[in-house]
Amino acid sequence: MNENVTVVFHGFLNLTNLEKLKLTEKINEYLDSMNREPLREKAEAEFEQIKPGEKGKVCKCCGR
């Protein structure tokens, strides 16, 4: 695996089983879609609402 995949997979392994299932469903939905852009836009909007890097938030992938 390359470095990016290794870091993201590490984060996946740090999720609860239910979170792993939900993520797998989202990935499958994305891969099965013929129109991926709306899915990408929705995911980006949800990510912005989380405010990554905000004090007290820890990344599941890298631990920072």
N, C-alpha and C positions, 0 to 999 in steps of 0.2 A: 504494500500500500504506500502511496505517497504521503507526505507529511500532512497535507490538509485532510485527507481521508482518515488518517490515523487520529488526528485531533478530534474530528467530528465523531468518529466511532467511539472514542474514549468518552465523549459527552453522552452518546447514546447509551453506553453501558452504565452511566451514572444516573439514568432515569429510572423511575419506578416502572414496574411491569405495565401498568396502565398507560403511562406516558409513552413507553416504547411502542405499545399497540397503536396509540393515537398518531404518533409520528409515522409509523409504518403505513397506516391508512392514508395519511396526507401525502406521503411520497408516492404511494401507488396511484392515488388520485391524480397527482401531477404527471406521472409517467404515462398513465392511460389516457390523458386528456389530449384532444386534438387542438384545443385552444388554451394554451398554458399561461398566456399573459395575464388574464384576470386572476388566476390563482397566485401568480407571482406578485401582482399588485396588492392583493388582499394580504398576503403573507408579509410584504414589506410594511404595509400600514399597521398591521398588528405588532410587528417588531418595533416600529417607531414608538408605539404607545408604551412599550415596556421600558423605554429609556435606558438602553444598555450603557454600562459604565457608570451609572448612578451609584452614589455611595451606598454600601451595604449589599449591593447585588453581586453575586458571584456567578461566573460563567460555568455552566455544566461541562463544557468542552475542555477548557484550559485551566479552570480553577481561579482565574483572575477576576 
